[in-house]
Amino acid sequence: MARADNDEAPLLAEEPLRPGACSRELELREFRDRYVIRSLDGGAAFAVARSGGSIRRLSSEEAAAGSDCKVSRIYGVAGIIKLLAAGHTLNSIDNAVLVDFAPAVESHVNAFNGSYVLVITSRKEAGSYQGCPVYHVNSMKFLCCKEAIKHLTSQEKRDEAYFMSLLRIAESTCGLYYTYERDLTLKQMYDCIIYRMSLCLQRASKLTAGRIHKPLWKQADPRFVWNKNLLEELIEAKLDEFIIPMIQGNIQKHQIIS
């Protein structure tokens, strides 16, 4: 079994996940026919087929099976870009990044029928929010799920190279932040205002507690989630513990002394 050179330590589990929280550290296992992503703190796992990007939830035994693979640590799944031959549609990160590629997709759409999984490869703690660490994304990378890439024509290879250059831009997006346990979008602020205006404080407290136990992506306001379009495949597969809403902007640290 191969191990990535930049692994800092053995892949050990952290404390168990809280209800509604996302997995904090993940193990990525790269096989010839699939990628396996396994939670080190929650035990959940799923596989993505390299031949087309189909997703399948795995049991703990299935996730640990096999040894002919490269193993590395990742810190989250930012989502999946899926190209669909039928209908000539492109599930993109950001239309501003990929809109110029639409003509190439239209003319060679069959060559690009496949998926690309975006994973977080390094992070840095940028502060804390409601007692939970807030992380800045240092680096990300795409995992290609497209077997047809081996049989491209010369023109299709040029188009593929151009498309990959656009994905590299997405990989290097600046100012991305996230947490594993708290909603960083403005929905949190809106809810607090509503609760404070409510005269029924006991009922508001129960609503707040219930909301915190929902999956993190259900708590977030999608208008402010940078990767909302990329999360659709993970949401459809009901992989709640792997779905991390990310925001783009700047974070400043302030220490409040009471």
N, C-alpha and C positions, 0 to 999 in steps of 0.2 A: 504494500500500500504506500503510495507516494504522499508526501506531506509538503505543503507550501513552505517556501523558504522564509516567509515573513511571519510565520506563526510565532507568537511570543511565549506561549506556554501551552501545556497540554489542554485539550478541550474538556474542561471540567464544568459540571453543572453549577449554576448559582442557586440562590434561594428560590422556592417555588413561586409561580406567578400569582399575582393578586387577581381577583375576579375582574374581568374587563381589560386587563393589561395585555400588552404584546410581549412576545419573546425577546429578551434582551441580547442574547448571544446565540448564534446559530452555527451549525456545522454544515458546510457545503461539501458534498461528495460528488465528484465528476466521473461518471462512468462513460463508456463509449456510446451507450444508447440512451442515457438519461442523466439528469441532474437530480440529486436527492438533497433536500434541505430539511435539516432536523433541528428542533428546538433543544437546547441544552438545559433549559430550566423548566420547560413545560411538558416535554416528552412527545409533543406532536411532531408530525413529519409529513412531507408530501414529495412527490416525484414529478418532474417535467420531462416529457419525452423529447429527445433531441430531433426526432424525425418530423415533428410537427407542432410541438408545444402543448400537447394534451396534458392535463393536470390530474393527478390521482393521489388522494390521501393515503398514507401508509400507516400500518401498525408499527409499534416499536420494534418488533422482530423483523419486519420487512425493511425498515429504515437502517437497521444494523447489518443486514445481510450483504455479502459480497465484499471482496478485498481488493479487487483489481481496479483501483480508483485513486484519484488525487483528492486529498482531504485538506480543507482550509477553513478558517474561521471568517464568518461574515457577521454583520451587525444589523441586518434587516433586509427586507425585500421591498424595494420602492415601487415595484409593479411590473407589468408585462405589456410590451407593444406587440400587437398582433396584426399581421397583414392578411387580408382575406381576398382570395381570388374572385369569389362570387360577389358581385356588386362593386368591385374595385374600391373597397373602403380601407382606410388606414386609421388604426387606433393609435394616435400620436401622443407624445408627451406635451408638445406645445406647437400649435399651428404655426407660430412665428418661426419655429425651427425647421419644421418639416413640410411646410406648404409648398416650397419651391420644388420639392421632390415629386409632387403629385403627377406631373406629366410622365416621368419615368415609370412611376407605379402603374399608370394607365396603360403604357405601351408594353411593359414587360411584367405585368402583374403576376403571371403564373410563376415566374422565376423568384418572386418575393413572397410567395405564400409560405408563411412561417411565423415564428414568434421569437422575441428577444426579451429575456428576463433581466431586469435591472436590479442589482444587489448593492448594498452598502458595504464597502470593503474596509473603510476606516472612519473613525469618528473622534471628536474631541468634546469633552464636557465644556459647555459654554456658560453654565449657571444652573439655577434651580427654579422650579415653579411649583408652589404648593407642596414643598418638601420632596419633589422628585427631580432628578437630573434632567437638564435640557442639553441635547447634543447638537453639535454642528457637524454636518457631513463633510468630511475631508476628501473622500474619494468614492467613486462608484464604478461599476463595470457591467457590461452587457454579456449575458450568456446566450449564445446563438442556438436556436432550436430549428434548424432547417437542413434537412438531409440533402435537398436538391442543390445546395451550393456546390457540391462536388461535380455537377454536370452542367454548369453554365456555359453559354457561348461567350465569345470574346466581348461582345457588346454588353451582355448581361453581367459579366464580371466587372466591366467599367461602371455600370450602373450600381452594382452592389458596392463597389469601392466608394462611390459618391454617397450612397445611402449610409454606409458605415461612418463616413466622415461627419455626417449630420448627427449620428448617434454619439460620436465622440464629443460633439459640442454639448449634447444633453448630459453626458457623463460628467462633464466639467462645470455644470451649472453652479453658480456661486450663491451663497446666502441661504442654504437650505438648513432648516432646523426641525427637530422632532423630539418627542419624549415617548416613552414606552407605556406611560400610565395616565397622563393628563392631556386634556384637549387644549391645544394652543390657539385655536381659532377664536373669533369674536363671539361665537355662540355661548361660550362660558360666561362672558361679560353680560350678554343679553339675559341669560338665565338668572344671573345674580340680581340684576335690576328687577326682573319680574318677581323673584322671590321676596326681595326687600319691600316691594310695593304690596305684596300680599299680606292680608291681615291674619291669614290662617298659617301661622309660623310652623305649627306641628306638621301640617300637610306638606308645606314647602320642604321641610327637612326630609320627609319621606320621599318626595319626588327627587330631591338632590341625591339621596343615597341610591335610589333606583337607577338614576341616570349614570352614576359612576360605575355601576356594575354592568352596564351595557358594553359591548365591544367598542374599542376606542374609535373606530371609523364611524360608528353610529352616533357618537357624541359630537363629532366634528361638523362644523358648517362647511359643506362642500364648496361654497363660493370662495373660500380662502385656502383650500387644499391644493397645493401645487401639483400633486400626482393623482388627482381624483380620477382622470381618465385611465390611468394605468392600473388602477385597483379593481377594475370591473371583473377581470378574469378570476382574481383571488376571492372577490365577494361572491361570485357565482359558484365557486367551489367551496364556499363556506369555511374558508381558512382564516377565521377571525383573529386568531392569535398571531398571525403573520402580517396583518394589514396595518401598516403604519402611515397615518396621515402626516404629510410634511408641509411646512409653510416656508415661504421665501421672503426674506427681508433682513433686518438687522436686529440684534438683541444687545441691549446694554444692561450691565449688572448694577443693581442698587441694593445696598444693605439697609434694611428698615429696622431701626432700633426703637422698641416700644418702652 
